[in-house]
Amino acid sequence: MSESHLELSGVDIEFPTPKGPFKALDDINLRVDRGEFVSLIGHSGCGKSTVMNIVAGLHQATRGGVILDGREVDQPGPERAVVFQNHSLLPWLTVYQNVELAVKRVFRKTKNRREMREWIDHNLALVQMEHAAHKRPDEISGGMKQRVGIARALAMQPKVLLMDEPFGALDALTRAHLQDSLMDIQADLDNTVIMITHDVDEAVLLSDRIVMMTNGPAATVGEILSIDLPRPRDRLALADDPAYNHYRHEVLTFLYEKQKKVESAPATARPETNQTPPAAPEPARAATGEAGRKARETTA
């Protein structure tokens, strides 16, 4: 078997509490190939963001670890860029300057001023934001801010792009446009992408594989679903595609079965901690319109 681009092996993580350690993740194993688009999906509190933070180097696993191209991940690095749900742009800088900040951090020793300017312009063009280069964040829309956040991450030329619900706070139309842009960018650059989402339609549309997490505490990988749909993908054409709807049904079945088990579990079986209990798991975000109607029929 060939060596994986990215591999998580036997990853556990525990957080200290006054009543003893709280185990958030248990034996996470996942191999990701170069250029693959992988989505993590599961109910709130299942550890999706914790997995991403371990890959990003923001958390250290209690047991096991992460290997990227043969090297252990033990701290943050520009080869793993993160796009958060909140764009995290610096409000006193322009769009151009926000991207420039990341470019200078990564390429200050390898690119001259002209090369950095061209690289910044190139990445703003990738997300169709070159026209707003000299505007500040309060002068552009939420969707445009998120485009700038993606441009800033891409400008670091990462091996792995980590996206934590990047479109979750956007309206449905803006979210659809950005999903389409992300598919185009990933096709052009062949980036490895790991994305957290609660949106089943988004996961099936964008992914090569969907990693479905069990509920926490001690969450782990429940099932992995390979999405064998040809690219490029057209959301309108897929709406009535039997394979697409089969994949949606598989994910919804997993999520609602896990939800049912949590609701029926006796209170005494749940481990006590001194932390605020995790929020009750939420059903995945339903689509609107025709897709939403099909989702409701599937789960009825």
N, C-alpha and C positions, 0 to 999 in steps of 0.2 A: 504493500500500500504506500502511495506517495505521501511525503510529508505535508501536513496541513499548513496553510497560510497562517491560520489562527486556531489555537486549541485551548480549551478550558478542560482541565483534568481534575476530577475529584474535588471540586471547589466547595468548601464549607465556609460559612462565616458566622461568627457569634459576636454579639454586642453585650458588654457588661451591664448588669442591672443590680440594684440593691439586693434582689432575691436570687442572684446567680445569673449565669450567662443565658442570653436569649439567642437561640439558633434561628437565624433568618433564612439561610440557604443550606441545603444538604445534598452533597455529592452531585454537583452540576458537571456534566460532561457534554462537550459540544465541540465539533470540528467544523470550521468554516473555510471554504476554498476561496482563492483569490478571485475577485470580481463577483462574488456571490452576494445576493441581497437576501438577508435573513431578518424576519420580524419576530419579536418577542411579544406574546399576547397572554393575558391572564387577568384575573380579577385584581382589584386594588389590594395592595398589601402582599402580593405574591412574590415580591423580590425582583421584579423586572429591572427597576432602576438600580438596585444593588448589584445585579449582574453587570449592568453597563458601567457602573462606577468602578468595579473591579477591573474590567477590561481597560477602562480609561486610566487606571492607576491611581484613582482617588481613594479607593479602599484597598486594604490588603486582606487576602483570604486568610482565615484561621488555619485551614488545611487545603492542600492542593494549590494550583496556580494556573497562570496564563502564559502561553508561549506564542510570540508573534515572530514569524520567520526565524525560528530557532533561538530566539532570545527571550529571556524571562521578562515579563512586565511587572515592574515593582515600583513605578512612579509615573506621573504624567509625562507625556512627550508629544511633540508635534506630529509624529506619525500616526497619532490617534486623535483626531479632531472631533469635538463634541458640539452638536447643535441642540440647544435646549428648547423647551416649549416657549419660554420667555427669551426673546431675541438677545437680551443682555448687551445691547449696544450702549456705548458711552454717549450720553445725551449732548455733551458739549462739543463732540466731534462730528464732522460731516460723514456721510456715507463712505466717501473715499478714504477719509482719515481712519475710520473704524477698521476698514480692510487693511489699510497701510500699517496699522499697529501690529497686526499679526504677521504681515509680510516682513517687516523690519525685524521682528523677533526671530523669525526662522531663517531669513536669507541675508541678514546684514553682512555676512562674511563671504557670500558667494554671488551676490548680484550687485551691480552698480546702480546708481540712482535711475538711469534711463531704463534699465531692465526691470527694476522694481515697479516703475510707473507703468510700463507696458504690461507687466504681470497683473497688477491691480486692475487695470482697464479690462484685461482679458477676462478675469474672474467676475467682474461686474457685468460684462457682456453675457457671460454664461447664464446669469440669472435675470437678464434683461433689465438691469438697473443702471446702465451707464448714463442714461438721461438725468438721473437724480444724484449723480456723484457728489454734487456740492450742496445738497440739502442736508439738514440735520434730522435726527430721528423724529422730532415732534412735527416735522413738516411732511411726513409720509405716512401711508396707511399701515395697518398691522401686517397685512400680507407682504407689503414692500419691505418692512423691517425684517421679516423672517427671511426674505430673499437675500437681504444683506448679510444676515447671520450665516446663511448657507454659503454665500460668496466668501465670507471671512474664513470659514472652515476649509473650503476648497482651496483657498489661496495658500494654505499651509502645506499643500500637496501631500495630504495624509495617505498612508497605506490603508487605513480603516476610518470610515466616516461613521460616527456614533450619533444617533438621532433619538432624543428622548421626547416622544410625542410632539414632533416639531410643528404639526398642523392642528393640534388639538384645540387651540384657542381661537381658530379662525372660522369664519362663516363657511357654509358648505360650498359655495361657488368658488371662493378664493382657495379653499382647501383643494378642490378638484384641479384648479389651474396649477397649483404648486406641485401636486402629485404628478401631473403630466410633465411639468418641467423637470422634476427629479428623475423621472424615467428617461427623459431625453439626455440629461446630464450623465446619468450612470451608464447609459448606452455608449456615449461618446468617450468617457474617461475610464470606463471599466473599473470603477472604484468598488472596493468591498464595503458594503453598507450593513450595519446592524441598527435596526429601528425598533423602538418601543411604540406600541399602539394599543388602543382599546377598540379600534374600529375594524371590524371583521372584513368589510368590503375593501378597506385600504390595504389590509394585510394580504388579501388574496390578489388584488390588482398589482401590487408592487413586488411581491416576494418571489424568490426561488424556493424558499422553504419557510414554514411558519413553525416556530418553537412555542409550544403551548405549556405554560407553567401551571403546576398544581398550586393550591392555596397554601399560604403560610399559616403558622410558622413552620420552619424546616421545609420550605418550598423546594421543589426540584423540577426537572424537566419531565412533564407528563407524557407528551407525544410530540413527534416531529412530523409535519405534513409537507411532502414535496409537491410543489405547484408546477405541473407540467402543462403550461399554457404558452403558446408561441409568442415571441416578441418581434416587433413592438406590439403592445397591447392597447386596444381601443375599448374604453369603458362602455361605449354605447353598443358595440358589437358583442361585448361579453355579457351584457345584461340578460340575454336570452340563451347564452351558451350553456349546454347541459353540464359540461365539465366544470365551468366556473361556479355554477350553482351547487354542484356536488361538493366542491371544496369549501364553499361557504357553509353548507350543511354540516360537514365534518367538524369545522371549527366551532360552530354554534352548539352542536351536540356535546362536544367536549366541555365547553364553558358552562352550559346549563346543567350537565350532569355533575360537574364539580360543585356548582352552586347548590344543587339539591343536597349533596352529601354534607356540605357545611351546615346548611339550615337544619338538617335532621340529626346532626351530631349532638350527643348529650353534653350539657355544660360541664360536667365533671371530667370529660375527656379532653377538654381544652387546657393547655398548660397555662399556669398563672405566671404573670410577670408584673413588675411594678410600673411598667410602661402603660401609656394610654393604649387600650386595645386597638388593633388595626380596624380600620373602617370595614363595615360589612361589604363583602364583594358585590360589585355592581355588574349587571349584565353588560355585554359589549355594546358600544354605541350603535344604534340602529341607523340605517341609511334612510333617507327621505324619499318621497315619490314612489316610483315603480319598484325600485330596489327595496325600499322599506316595506312595501306591501308583501313582496316575496319573502322577506325575512320573517315577517309576522306569520305568514302562512306556513313557513317551514317549521317554526317553533310552536305552532298552535297545537 
